Amino acid sequence: MNKLFEKICEESLITKEVRKEIDFYNYDNKSFNFTIDIDEDALGALTLPIKLDEYEESIRSFQILRSEKDIGSTVDKNSALFVFVKCTDTIDWSKYRKQVLLLEEDEFYMKKYVILYTDQLVKDALSYKGELIETLQKYVLETKEYEKFYNLNNDSFEYSFIVHLFLKIPFLSLPEKIDAFKGLSEFIEEKLNEKERGQMDFLLEEAGNIERFEFLDEKNDLGEYLKILGDD
């Protein structure tokens, strides 16, 4: 997952740096991103107060950089922690809903984003030809893949994962236009029926938002989001 995230950062002009033996991603000294890796067992065992070695280490790293004179004030105000959770075979967002909430709604220090993945899903994403972000954008807007996702086919896991990336990575967003001549609304009107248009509108509204996907209540939970997309 780190390779995939690094590639997305690279194409977003976000550079990976090391300072005082701390790895982080820096966007022109305006925002700072940290990452940690855990497995799904560690996530599943998570309770309050949060006791996770990797998490506590990331907080220490944040505090060290916050003390730096040249970047400290920005680190304090505009930092994020991405928690990469390795799953074995498939991703079950609903299974870890409470644990994701514990991490992402922790108001101290940094914003937190939890991303669940499998090695195969990451491998598939990295195998795309051309610019990664552009390819991911096109994939999300691919009608056939959307239909698989909508019908909850077994092979829709890859699409769900890509949508998940757009929801969790603030600097990863959908383009305003699919190509130079066709806007998103025209694409939706042309390709999808009335029921599907409503659900794709919902997806685009959430995935295209530059701010984070808030997990504040039942209606905004990713599990609920996926349920909405799949409801009859």
Biotite code that builds the C-alpha atoms (Angstrom):
import biotite.structure as struc

atoms = struc.array([
    struc.Atom([0.000, 0.000, 0.000], chain_id="A", res_id=1, res_name="MET", atom_name="CA", element="C"),
    struc.Atom([2.905, 2.331, 0.660], chain_id="A", res_id=2, res_name="ASN", atom_name="CA", element="C"),
    struc.Atom([4.029, 2.038, -2.961], chain_id="A", res_id=3, res_name="LYS", atom_name="CA", element="C"),
    struc.Atom([0.557, 2.898, -4.210], chain_id="A", res_id=4, res_name="LEU", atom_name="CA", element="C"),
    struc.Atom([0.244, 5.852, -1.840], chain_id="A", res_id=5, res_name="PHE", atom_name="CA", element="C"),
    struc.Atom([3.720, 7.071, -2.760], chain_id="A", res_id=6, res_name="GLU", atom_name="CA", element="C"),
    struc.Atom([2.801, 6.948, -6.449], chain_id="A", res_id=7, res_name="LYS", atom_name="CA", element="C"),
    struc.Atom([-0.381, 8.953, -5.836], chain_id="A", res_id=8, res_name="ILE", atom_name="CA", element="C"),
    struc.Atom([1.630, 11.489, -3.824], chain_id="A", res_id=9, res_name="CYS", atom_name="CA", element="C"),
    struc.Atom([4.281, 11.729, -6.511], chain_id="A", res_id=10, res_name="GLU", atom_name="CA", element="C"),
    struc.Atom([1.688, 12.522, -9.179], chain_id="A", res_id=11, res_name="GLU", atom_name="CA", element="C"),
    struc.Atom([0.115, 15.061, -6.788], chain_id="A", res_id=12, res_name="SER", atom_name="CA", element="C"),
    struc.Atom([3.494, 16.826, -6.387], chain_id="A", res_id=13, res_name="LEU", atom_name="CA", element="C"),
    struc.Atom([3.776, 15.672, -2.778], chain_id="A", res_id=14, res_name="ILE", atom_name="CA", element="C"),
    struc.Atom([7.340, 14.658, -1.952], chain_id="A", res_id=15, res_name="THR", atom_name="CA", element="C"),
    struc.Atom([8.548, 12.024, 0.467], chain_id="A", res_id=16, res_name="LYS", atom_name="CA", element="C"),
    struc.Atom([11.089, 13.347, 2.960], chain_id="A", res_id=17, res_name="GLU", atom_name="CA", element="C"),
    struc.Atom([13.115, 12.176, 5.924], chain_id="A", res_id=18, res_name="VAL", atom_name="CA", element="C"),
    struc.Atom([13.944, 14.494, 8.797], chain_id="A", res_id=19, res_name="ARG", atom_name="CA", element="C"),
    struc.Atom([15.380, 13.363, 12.116], chain_id="A", res_id=20, res_name="LYS", atom_name="CA", element="C"),
    struc.Atom([14.841, 9.779, 10.923], chain_id="A", res_id=21, res_name="GLU", atom_name="CA", element="C"),
    struc.Atom([11.129, 10.486, 10.437], chain_id="A", res_id=22, res_name="ILE", atom_name="CA", element="C"),
    struc.Atom([9.498, 9.593, 7.108], chain_id="A", res_id=23, res_name="ASP", atom_name="CA", element="C"),
    struc.Atom([6.702, 11.881, 5.958], chain_id="A", res_id=24, res_name="PHE", atom_name="CA", element="C"),
    struc.Atom([5.131, 13.367, 2.847], chain_id="A", res_id=25, res_name="TYR", atom_name="CA", element="C"),
    struc.Atom([5.442, 17.116, 2.349], chain_id="A", res_id=26, res_name="ASN", atom_name="CA", element="C"),
    struc.Atom([3.392, 19.287, 0.027], chain_id="A", res_id=27, res_name="TYR", atom_name="CA", element="C"),
    struc.Atom([5.424, 22.478, -0.407], chain_id="A", res_id=28, res_name="ASP", atom_name="CA", element="C"),
    struc.Atom([5.645, 22.925, 3.389], chain_id="A", res_id=29, res_name="ASN", atom_name="CA", element="C"),
    struc.Atom([1.889, 23.496, 3.375], chain_id="A", res_id=30, res_name="LYS", atom_name="CA", element="C"),
    struc.Atom([0.685, 20.073, 4.480], chain_id="A", res_id=31, res_name="SER", atom_name="CA", element="C"),
    struc.Atom([2.314, 17.016, 6.022], chain_id="A", res_id=32, res_name="PHE", atom_name="CA", element="C"),
    struc.Atom([1.224, 13.388, 5.801], chain_id="A", res_id=33, res_name="ASN", atom_name="CA", element="C"),
    struc.Atom([2.346, 10.452, 7.916], chain_id="A", res_id=34, res_name="PHE", atom_name="CA", element="C"),
    struc.Atom([1.650, 6.750, 7.364], chain_id="A", res_id=35, res_name="THR", atom_name="CA", element="C"),
    struc.Atom([1.586, 3.623, 9.482], chain_id="A", res_id=36, res_name="ILE", atom_name="CA", element="C"),
    struc.Atom([0.964, -0.036, 8.631], chain_id="A", res_id=37, res_name="ASP", atom_name="CA", element="C"),
    struc.Atom([-1.075, -2.473, 10.707], chain_id="A", res_id=38, res_name="ILE", atom_name="CA", element="C"),
    struc.Atom([-2.948, -5.698, 10.002], chain_id="A", res_id=39, res_name="ASP", atom_name="CA", element="C"),
    struc.Atom([-6.653, -6.352, 10.403], chain_id="A", res_id=40, res_name="GLU", atom_name="CA", element="C"),
    struc.Atom([-6.144, -8.259, 13.661], chain_id="A", res_id=41, res_name="ASP", atom_name="CA", element="C"),
    struc.Atom([-4.592, -5.166, 15.221], chain_id="A", res_id=42, res_name="ALA", atom_name="CA", element="C"),
    struc.Atom([-7.466, -3.038, 13.941], chain_id="A", res_id=43, res_name="LEU", atom_name="CA", element="C"),
    struc.Atom([-10.058, -5.516, 15.181], chain_id="A", res_id=44, res_name="GLY", atom_name="CA", element="C"),
    struc.Atom([-8.581, -5.508, 18.690], chain_id="A", res_id=45, res_name="ALA", atom_name="CA", element="C"),
    struc.Atom([-8.587, -1.723, 18.944], chain_id="A", res_id=46, res_name="LEU", atom_name="CA", element="C"),
    struc.Atom([-10.403, -0.163, 21.915], chain_id="A", res_id=47, res_name="THR", atom_name="CA", element="C"),
    struc.Atom([-10.300, 3.070, 23.903], chain_id="A", res_id=48, res_name="LEU", atom_name="CA", element="C"),
    struc.Atom([-7.893, 4.320, 25.013], chain_id="A", res_id=49, res_name="PRO", atom_name="CA", element="C"),
    struc.Atom([-6.022, 3.655, 21.775], chain_id="A", res_id=50, res_name="ILE", atom_name="CA", element="C"),
    struc.Atom([-2.991, 1.524, 22.512], chain_id="A", res_id=51, res_name="LYS", atom_name="CA", element="C"),
    struc.Atom([-1.185, 0.772, 19.304], chain_id="A", res_id=52, res_name="LEU", atom_name="CA", element="C"),
    struc.Atom([2.596, 0.963, 19.041], chain_id="A", res_id=53, res_name="ASP", atom_name="CA", element="C"),
    struc.Atom([2.574, 2.207, 15.444], chain_id="A", res_id=54, res_name="GLU", atom_name="CA", element="C"),
    struc.Atom([-0.007, 4.851, 16.275], chain_id="A", res_id=55, res_name="TYR", atom_name="CA", element="C"),
    struc.Atom([1.887, 6.100, 19.299], chain_id="A", res_id=56, res_name="GLU", atom_name="CA", element="C"),
    struc.Atom([5.096, 6.253, 17.250], chain_id="A", res_id=57, res_name="GLU", atom_name="CA", element="C"),
    struc.Atom([3.341, 8.391, 14.627], chain_id="A", res_id=58, res_name="SER", atom_name="CA", element="C"),
    struc.Atom([2.231, 10.798, 17.359], chain_id="A", res_id=59, res_name="ILE", atom_name="CA", element="C"),
    struc.Atom([5.813, 11.071, 18.586], chain_id="A", res_id=60, res_name="ARG", atom_name="CA", element="C"),
    struc.Atom([6.970, 11.785, 15.032], chain_id="A", res_id=61, res_name="SER", atom_name="CA", element="C"),
    struc.Atom([4.308, 14.464, 14.697], chain_id="A", res_id=62, res_name="PHE", atom_name="CA", element="C"),
    struc.Atom([5.387, 16.069, 17.954], chain_id="A", res_id=63, res_name="GLN", atom_name="CA", element="C"),
    struc.Atom([9.050, 16.100, 16.908], chain_id="A", res_id=64, res_name="ILE", atom_name="CA", element="C"),
    struc.Atom([8.306, 17.786, 13.590], chain_id="A", res_id=65, res_name="LEU", atom_name="CA", element="C"),
    struc.Atom([5.936, 20.198, 15.290], chain_id="A", res_id=66, res_name="ARG", atom_name="CA", element="C"),
    struc.Atom([8.904, 21.459, 17.313], chain_id="A", res_id=67, res_name="SER", atom_name="CA", element="C"),
    struc.Atom([10.867, 22.357, 14.158], chain_id="A", res_id=68, res_name="GLU", atom_name="CA", element="C"),
    struc.Atom([11.070, 26.145, 13.739], chain_id="A", res_id=69, res_name="LYS", atom_name="CA", element="C"),
    struc.Atom([10.664, 26.270, 9.956], chain_id="A", res_id=70, res_name="ASP", atom_name="CA", element="C"),
    struc.Atom([7.655, 23.938, 9.639], chain_id="A", res_id=71, res_name="ILE", atom_name="CA", element="C"),
    struc.Atom([6.329, 23.514, 13.185], chain_id="A", res_id=72, res_name="GLY", atom_name="CA", element="C"),
    struc.Atom([3.304, 25.795, 12.971], chain_id="A", res_id=73, res_name="SER", atom_name="CA", element="C"),
    struc.Atom([2.149, 24.230, 9.676], chain_id="A", res_id=74, res_name="THR", atom_name="CA", element="C"),
    struc.Atom([2.693, 20.707, 10.970], chain_id="A", res_id=75, res_name="VAL", atom_name="CA", element="C"),
    struc.Atom([0.545, 21.598, 13.966], chain_id="A", res_id=76, res_name="ASP", atom_name="CA", element="C"),
    struc.Atom([-2.320, 22.902, 11.839], chain_id="A", res_id=77, res_name="LYS", atom_name="CA", element="C"),
    struc.Atom([-2.244, 20.803, 8.678], chain_id="A", res_id=78, res_name="ASN", atom_name="CA", element="C"),
    struc.Atom([-1.110, 17.222, 9.203], chain_id="A", res_id=79, res_name="SER", atom_name="CA", element="C"),
    struc.Atom([-2.754, 13.892, 8.482], chain_id="A", res_id=80, res_name="ALA", atom_name="CA", element="C"),
    struc.Atom([-2.104, 10.289, 9.410], chain_id="A", res_id=81, res_name="LEU", atom_name="CA", element="C"),
    struc.Atom([-2.968, 7.523, 6.950], chain_id="A", res_id=82, res_name="PHE", atom_name="CA", element="C"),
    struc.Atom([-3.448, 4.129, 8.600], chain_id="A", res_id=83, res_name="VAL", atom_name="CA", element="C"),
    struc.Atom([-2.973, 1.309, 6.095], chain_id="A", res_id=84, res_name="PHE", atom_name="CA", element="C"),
    struc.Atom([-4.696, -1.882, 7.225], chain_id="A", res_id=85, res_name="VAL", atom_name="CA", element="C"),
    struc.Atom([-3.638, -5.058, 5.451], chain_id="A", res_id=86, res_name="LYS", atom_name="CA", element="C"),
    struc.Atom([-6.477, -7.563, 5.044], chain_id="A", res_id=87, res_name="CYS", atom_name="CA", element="C"),
    struc.Atom([-6.020, -11.190, 4.086], chain_id="A", res_id=88, res_name="THR", atom_name="CA", element="C"),
    struc.Atom([-8.419, -12.095, 1.274], chain_id="A", res_id=89, res_name="ASP", atom_name="CA", element="C"),
    struc.Atom([-11.262, -9.600, 1.085], chain_id="A", res_id=90, res_name="THR", atom_name="CA", element="C"),
    struc.Atom([-12.153, -6.276, 2.665], chain_id="A", res_id=91, res_name="ILE", atom_name="CA", element="C"),
    struc.Atom([-15.100, -6.097, 5.056], chain_id="A", res_id=92, res_name="ASP", atom_name="CA", element="C"),
    struc.Atom([-15.656, -2.428, 5.893], chain_id="A", res_id=93, res_name="TRP", atom_name="CA", element="C"),
    struc.Atom([-18.647, -3.084, 8.126], chain_id="A", res_id=94, res_name="SER", atom_name="CA", element="C"),
    struc.Atom([-16.724, -5.556, 10.290], chain_id="A", res_id=95, res_name="LYS", atom_name="CA", element="C"),
    struc.Atom([-14.300, -2.879, 11.466], chain_id="A", res_id=96, res_name="TYR", atom_name="CA", element="C"),
    struc.Atom([-16.679, 0.065, 11.507], chain_id="A", res_id=97, res_name="ARG", atom_name="CA", element="C"),
    struc.Atom([-16.297, 0.797, 15.232], chain_id="A", res_id=98, res_name="LYS", atom_name="CA", element="C"),
    struc.Atom([-12.518, 0.542, 15.152], chain_id="A", res_id=99, res_name="GLN", atom_name="CA", element="C"),
    struc.Atom([-12.294, 2.845, 12.126], chain_id="A", res_id=100, res_name="VAL", atom_name="CA", element="C"),
    struc.Atom([-14.450, 5.347, 13.992], chain_id="A", res_id=101, res_name="LEU", atom_name="CA", element="C"),
    struc.Atom([-12.154, 5.178, 17.025], chain_id="A", res_id=102, res_name="LEU", atom_name="CA", element="C"),
    struc.Atom([-9.187, 6.174, 14.905], chain_id="A", res_id=103, res_name="LEU", atom_name="CA", element="C"),
    struc.Atom([-10.747, 8.645, 12.502], chain_id="A", res_id=104, res_name="GLU", atom_name="CA", element="C"),
    struc.Atom([-12.781, 10.513, 15.110], chain_id="A", res_id=105, res_name="GLU", atom_name="CA", element="C"),
    struc.Atom([-9.836, 10.887, 17.478], chain_id="A", res_id=106, res_name="ASP", atom_name="CA", element="C"),
    struc.Atom([-9.658, 14.689, 17.627], chain_id="A", res_id=107, res_name="GLU", atom_name="CA", element="C"),
    struc.Atom([-6.117, 14.947, 18.948], chain_id="A", res_id=108, res_name="PHE", atom_name="CA", element="C"),
    struc.Atom([-3.017, 15.860, 16.928], chain_id="A", res_id=109, res_name="TYR", atom_name="CA", element="C"),
    struc.Atom([-3.768, 14.969, 13.289], chain_id="A", res_id=110, res_name="MET", atom_name="CA", element="C"),
    struc.Atom([-6.626, 14.065, 11.005], chain_id="A", res_id=111, res_name="LYS", atom_name="CA", element="C"),
    struc.Atom([-6.762, 10.306, 10.517], chain_id="A", res_id=112, res_name="LYS", atom_name="CA", element="C"),
    struc.Atom([-7.744, 8.267, 7.481], chain_id="A", res_id=113, res_name="TYR", atom_name="CA", element="C"),
    struc.Atom([-8.017, 4.477, 7.638], chain_id="A", res_id=114, res_name="VAL", atom_name="CA", element="C"),
    struc.Atom([-7.532, 2.597, 4.363], chain_id="A", res_id=115, res_name="ILE", atom_name="CA", element="C"),
    struc.Atom([-8.195, -1.137, 4.172], chain_id="A", res_id=116, res_name="LEU", atom_name="CA", element="C"),
    struc.Atom([-6.477, -3.072, 1.395], chain_id="A", res_id=117, res_name="TYR", atom_name="CA", element="C"),
    struc.Atom([-5.253, -6.446, 0.201], chain_id="A", res_id=118, res_name="THR", atom_name="CA", element="C"),
    struc.Atom([-1.958, -7.137, -1.533], chain_id="A", res_id=119, res_name="ASP", atom_name="CA", element="C"),
    struc.Atom([-3.791, -8.237, -4.676], chain_id="A", res_id=120, res_name="GLN", atom_name="CA", element="C"),
    struc.Atom([-5.877, -5.065, -4.901], chain_id="A", res_id=121, res_name="LEU", atom_name="CA", element="C"),
    struc.Atom([-2.774, -2.913, -4.562], chain_id="A", res_id=122, res_name="VAL", atom_name="CA", element="C"),
    struc.Atom([-0.911, -5.032, -7.112], chain_id="A", res_id=123, res_name="LYS", atom_name="CA", element="C"),
    struc.Atom([-3.784, -4.647, -9.580], chain_id="A", res_id=124, res_name="ASP", atom_name="CA", element="C"),
    struc.Atom([-3.864, -0.875, -9.094], chain_id="A", res_id=125, res_name="ALA", atom_name="CA", element="C"),
    struc.Atom([-0.114, -0.560, -9.599], chain_id="A", res_id=126, res_name="LEU", atom_name="CA", element="C"),
    struc.Atom([-0.342, -2.577, -12.802], chain_id="A", res_id=127, res_name="SER", atom_name="CA", element="C"),
    struc.Atom([-2.443, 0.072, -14.551], chain_id="A", res_id=128, res_name="TYR", atom_name="CA", element="C"),
    struc.Atom([-0.828, 1.607, -17.613], chain_id="A", res_id=129, res_name="LYS", atom_name="CA", element="C"),
    struc.Atom([-0.137, 5.331, -17.883], chain_id="A", res_id=130, res_name="GLY", atom_name="CA", element="C"),
    struc.Atom([-0.604, 7.987, -15.219], chain_id="A", res_id=131, res_name="GLU", atom_name="CA", element="C"),
    struc.Atom([-2.004, 6.319, -12.108], chain_id="A", res_id=132, res_name="LEU", atom_name="CA", element="C"),
    struc.Atom([-4.393, 9.048, -10.937], chain_id="A", res_id=133, res_name="ILE", atom_name="CA", element="C"),
    struc.Atom([-5.831, 9.573, -14.401], chain_id="A", res_id=134, res_name="GLU", atom_name="CA", element="C"),
    struc.Atom([-6.352, 5.822, -14.740], chain_id="A", res_id=135, res_name="THR", atom_name="CA", element="C"),
    struc.Atom([-8.044, 5.587, -11.344], chain_id="A", res_id=136, res_name="LEU", atom_name="CA", element="C"),
    struc.Atom([-10.356, 8.449, -12.284], chain_id="A", res_id=137, res_name="GLN", atom_name="CA", element="C"),
    struc.Atom([-11.354, 6.764, -15.524], chain_id="A", res_id=138, res_name="LYS", atom_name="CA", element="C"),
    struc.Atom([-11.852, 3.442, -13.739], chain_id="A", res_id=139, res_name="TYR", atom_name="CA", element="C"),
    struc.Atom([-14.277, 4.937, -11.208], chain_id="A", res_id=140, res_name="VAL", atom_name="CA", element="C"),
    struc.Atom([-16.284, 6.428, -14.072], chain_id="A", res_id=141, res_name="LEU", atom_name="CA", element="C"),
    struc.Atom([-16.284, 3.222, -16.111], chain_id="A", res_id=142, res_name="GLU", atom_name="CA", element="C"),
    struc.Atom([-19.935, 2.207, -16.629], chain_id="A", res_id=143, res_name="THR", atom_name="CA", element="C"),
    struc.Atom([-19.380, -1.557, -16.765], chain_id="A", res_id=144, res_name="LYS", atom_name="CA", element="C"),
    struc.Atom([-17.322, -1.549, -13.576], chain_id="A", res_id=145, res_name="GLU", atom_name="CA", element="C"),
    struc.Atom([-19.904, 0.624, -11.864], chain_id="A", res_id=146, res_name="TYR", atom_name="CA", element="C"),
    struc.Atom([-22.630, -1.846, -12.848], chain_id="A", res_id=147, res_name="GLU", atom_name="CA", element="C"),
    struc.Atom([-20.650, -4.702, -11.306], chain_id="A", res_id=148, res_name="LYS", atom_name="CA", element="C"),
    struc.Atom([-20.287, -2.665, -8.137], chain_id="A", res_id=149, res_name="PHE", atom_name="CA", element="C"),
    struc.Atom([-23.963, -1.721, -8.188], chain_id="A", res_id=150, res_name="TYR", atom_name="CA", element="C"),
    struc.Atom([-25.003, -5.364, -8.561], chain_id="A", res_id=151, res_name="ASN", atom_name="CA", element="C"),
    struc.Atom([-22.580, -6.428, -5.797], chain_id="A", res_id=152, res_name="LEU", atom_name="CA", element="C"),
    struc.Atom([-20.823, -8.950, -8.008], chain_id="A", res_id=153, res_name="ASN", atom_name="CA", element="C"),
    struc.Atom([-17.912, -10.848, -6.462], chain_id="A", res_id=154, res_name="ASN", atom_name="CA", element="C"),
    struc.Atom([-15.517, -9.149, -8.861], chain_id="A", res_id=155, res_name="ASP", atom_name="CA", element="C"),
    struc.Atom([-16.575, -5.672, -7.704], chain_id="A", res_id=156, res_name="SER", atom_name="CA", element="C"),
    struc.Atom([-14.030, -5.629, -4.845], chain_id="A", res_id=157, res_name="PHE", atom_name="CA", element="C"),
    struc.Atom([-11.473, -3.788, -6.972], chain_id="A", res_id=158, res_name="GLU", atom_name="CA", element="C"),
    struc.Atom([-13.970, -1.064, -7.810], chain_id="A", res_id=159, res_name="TYR", atom_name="CA", element="C"),
    struc.Atom([-14.960, -0.738, -4.143], chain_id="A", res_id=160, res_name="SER", atom_name="CA", element="C"),
    struc.Atom([-11.315, -0.362, -3.190], chain_id="A", res_id=161, res_name="PHE", atom_name="CA", element="C"),
    struc.Atom([-10.702, 2.383, -5.769], chain_id="A", res_id=162, res_name="ILE", atom_name="CA", element="C"),
    struc.Atom([-13.804, 4.267, -4.618], chain_id="A", res_id=163, res_name="VAL", atom_name="CA", element="C"),
    struc.Atom([-12.476, 3.865, -1.088], chain_id="A", res_id=164, res_name="HIS", atom_name="CA", element="C"),
    struc.Atom([-9.235, 5.595, -2.110], chain_id="A", res_id=165, res_name="LEU", atom_name="CA", element="C"),
    struc.Atom([-11.130, 8.602, -3.449], chain_id="A", res_id=166, res_name="PHE", atom_name="CA", element="C"),
    struc.Atom([-13.112, 8.834, -0.214], chain_id="A", res_id=167, res_name="LEU", atom_name="CA", element="C"),
    struc.Atom([-10.102, 8.614, 2.072], chain_id="A", res_id=168, res_name="LYS", atom_name="CA", element="C"),
    struc.Atom([-7.323, 10.541, 0.316], chain_id="A", res_id=169, res_name="ILE", atom_name="CA", element="C"),
    struc.Atom([-8.168, 14.268, 0.341], chain_id="A", res_id=170, res_name="PRO", atom_name="CA", element="C"),
    struc.Atom([-5.851, 15.191, -2.515], chain_id="A", res_id=171, res_name="PHE", atom_name="CA", element="C"),
    struc.Atom([-7.244, 12.433, -4.764], chain_id="A", res_id=172, res_name="LEU", atom_name="CA", element="C"),
    struc.Atom([-10.319, 13.753, -6.567], chain_id="A", res_id=173, res_name="SER", atom_name="CA", element="C"),
    struc.Atom([-12.351, 13.142, -9.686], chain_id="A", res_id=174, res_name="LEU", atom_name="CA", element="C"),
    struc.Atom([-11.926, 15.447, -12.684], chain_id="A", res_id=175, res_name="PRO", atom_name="CA", element="C"),
    struc.Atom([-14.563, 17.995, -13.547], chain_id="A", res_id=176, res_name="GLU", atom_name="CA", element="C"),
    struc.Atom([-14.789, 16.491, -17.020], chain_id="A", res_id=177, res_name="LYS", atom_name="CA", element="C"),
    struc.Atom([-14.281, 12.991, -18.338], chain_id="A", res_id=178, res_name="ILE", atom_name="CA", element="C"),
    struc.Atom([-12.718, 14.358, -21.507], chain_id="A", res_id=179, res_name="ASP", atom_name="CA", element="C"),
    struc.Atom([-12.361, 17.702, -23.222], chain_id="A", res_id=180, res_name="ALA", atom_name="CA", element="C"),
    struc.Atom([-15.908, 17.678, -24.553], chain_id="A", res_id=181, res_name="PHE", atom_name="CA", element="C"),
    struc.Atom([-18.121, 15.712, -22.179], chain_id="A", res_id=182, res_name="LYS", atom_name="CA", element="C"),
    struc.Atom([-18.998, 16.776, -18.648], chain_id="A", res_id=183, res_name="GLY", atom_name="CA", element="C"),
    struc.Atom([-19.813, 14.378, -15.809], chain_id="A", res_id=184, res_name="LEU", atom_name="CA", element="C"),
    struc.Atom([-23.507, 15.253, -15.860], chain_id="A", res_id=185, res_name="SER", atom_name="CA", element="C"),
    struc.Atom([-23.709, 14.470, -19.585], chain_id="A", res_id=186, res_name="GLU", atom_name="CA", element="C"),
    struc.Atom([-21.901, 11.184, -19.008], chain_id="A", res_id=187, res_name="PHE", atom_name="CA", element="C"),
    struc.Atom([-24.363, 10.228, -16.264], chain_id="A", res_id=188, res_name="ILE", atom_name="CA", element="C"),
    struc.Atom([-27.405, 11.228, -18.328], chain_id="A", res_id=189, res_name="GLU", atom_name="CA", element="C"),
    struc.Atom([-26.181, 9.287, -21.344], chain_id="A", res_id=190, res_name="GLU", atom_name="CA", element="C"),
    struc.Atom([-24.950, 6.085, -19.714], chain_id="A", res_id=191, res_name="LYS", atom_name="CA", element="C"),
    struc.Atom([-27.143, 5.423, -16.681], chain_id="A", res_id=192, res_name="LEU", atom_name="CA", element="C"),
    struc.Atom([-30.842, 4.995, -16.068], chain_id="A", res_id=193, res_name="ASN", atom_name="CA", element="C"),
    struc.Atom([-32.743, 7.150, -13.555], chain_id="A", res_id=194, res_name="GLU", atom_name="CA", element="C"),
    struc.Atom([-32.100, 4.885, -10.560], chain_id="A", res_id=195, res_name="LYS", atom_name="CA", element="C"),
    struc.Atom([-28.412, 4.496, -11.376], chain_id="A", res_id=196, res_name="GLU", atom_name="CA", element="C"),
    struc.Atom([-28.005, 8.237, -11.984], chain_id="A", res_id=197, res_name="ARG", atom_name="CA", element="C"),
    struc.Atom([-29.130, 9.000, -8.458], chain_id="A", res_id=198, res_name="GLY", atom_name="CA", element="C"),
    struc.Atom([-26.623, 6.583, -7.010], chain_id="A", res_id=199, res_name="GLN", atom_name="CA", element="C"),
    struc.Atom([-23.772, 7.752, -9.243], chain_id="A", res_id=200, res_name="MET", atom_name="CA", element="C"),
    struc.Atom([-24.599, 11.352, -8.300], chain_id="A", res_id=201, res_name="ASP", atom_name="CA", element="C"),
    struc.Atom([-24.201, 10.303, -4.667], chain_id="A", res_id=202, res_name="PHE", atom_name="CA", element="C"),
    struc.Atom([-20.864, 8.639, -5.411], chain_id="A", res_id=203, res_name="LEU", atom_name="CA", element="C"),
    struc.Atom([-19.525, 11.629, -7.339], chain_id="A", res_id=204, res_name="LEU", atom_name="CA", element="C"),
    struc.Atom([-20.663, 14.096, -4.724], chain_id="A", res_id=205, res_name="GLU", atom_name="CA", element="C"),
    struc.Atom([-18.785, 12.247, -1.986], chain_id="A", res_id=206, res_name="GLU", atom_name="CA", element="C"),
    struc.Atom([-15.750, 11.079, -3.949], chain_id="A", res_id=207, res_name="ALA", atom_name="CA", element="C"),
    struc.Atom([-15.191, 14.438, -5.611], chain_id="A", res_id=208, res_name="GLY", atom_name="CA", element="C"),
    struc.Atom([-15.207, 16.382, -2.366], chain_id="A", res_id=209, res_name="ASN", atom_name="CA", element="C"),
    struc.Atom([-11.721, 17.659, -1.524], chain_id="A", res_id=210, res_name="ILE", atom_name="CA", element="C"),
    struc.Atom([-12.513, 17.477, 2.173], chain_id="A", res_id=211, res_name="GLU", atom_name="CA", element="C"),
    struc.Atom([-12.506, 14.178, 4.029], chain_id="A", res_id=212, res_name="ARG", atom_name="CA", element="C"),
    struc.Atom([-15.478, 11.832, 4.041], chain_id="A", res_id=213, res_name="PHE", atom_name="CA", element="C"),
    struc.Atom([-16.832, 12.481, 7.541], chain_id="A", res_id=214, res_name="GLU", atom_name="CA", element="C"),
    struc.Atom([-17.811, 9.536, 9.723], chain_id="A", res_id=215, res_name="PHE", atom_name="CA", element="C"),
    struc.Atom([-20.038, 11.482, 12.099], chain_id="A", res_id=216, res_name="LEU", atom_name="CA", element="C"),
    struc.Atom([-23.173, 9.372, 12.231], chain_id="A", res_id=217, res_name="ASP", atom_name="CA", element="C"),
    struc.Atom([-24.947, 6.403, 10.710], chain_id="A", res_id=218, res_name="GLU", atom_name="CA", element="C"),
    struc.Atom([-25.830, 8.302, 7.524], chain_id="A", res_id=219, res_name="LYS", atom_name="CA", element="C"),
    struc.Atom([-22.221, 9.231, 6.828], chain_id="A", res_id=220, res_name="ASN", atom_name="CA", element="C"),
    struc.Atom([-20.598, 5.908, 7.664], chain_id="A", res_id=221, res_name="ASP", atom_name="CA", element="C"),
    struc.Atom([-18.825, 4.196, 4.747], chain_id="A", res_id=222, res_name="LEU", atom_name="CA", element="C"),
    struc.Atom([-20.749, 1.009, 5.492], chain_id="A", res_id=223, res_name="GLY", atom_name="CA", element="C"),
    struc.Atom([-23.964, 2.973, 5.136], chain_id="A", res_id=224, res_name="GLU", atom_name="CA", element="C"),
    struc.Atom([-22.577, 4.606, 2.017], chain_id="A", res_id=225, res_name="TYR", atom_name="CA", element="C"),
    struc.Atom([-21.960, 1.240, 0.407], chain_id="A", res_id=226, res_name="LEU", atom_name="CA", element="C"),
    struc.Atom([-25.391, 0.094, 1.527], chain_id="A", res_id=227, res_name="LYS", atom_name="CA", element="C"),
    struc.Atom([-27.020, 3.104, -0.125], chain_id="A", res_id=228, res_name="ILE", atom_name="CA", element="C"),
    struc.Atom([-25.282, 2.336, -3.391], chain_id="A", res_id=229, res_name="LEU", atom_name="CA", element="C"),
    struc.Atom([-26.459, -1.266, -3.266], chain_id="A", res_id=230, res_name="GLY", atom_name="CA", element="C"),
    struc.Atom([-30.040, -0.775, -2.065], chain_id="A", res_id=231, res_name="ASP", atom_name="CA", element="C"),
    struc.Atom([-32.878, -1.702, -4.377], chain_id="A", res_id=232, res_name="ASP", atom_name="CA", element="C"),
])
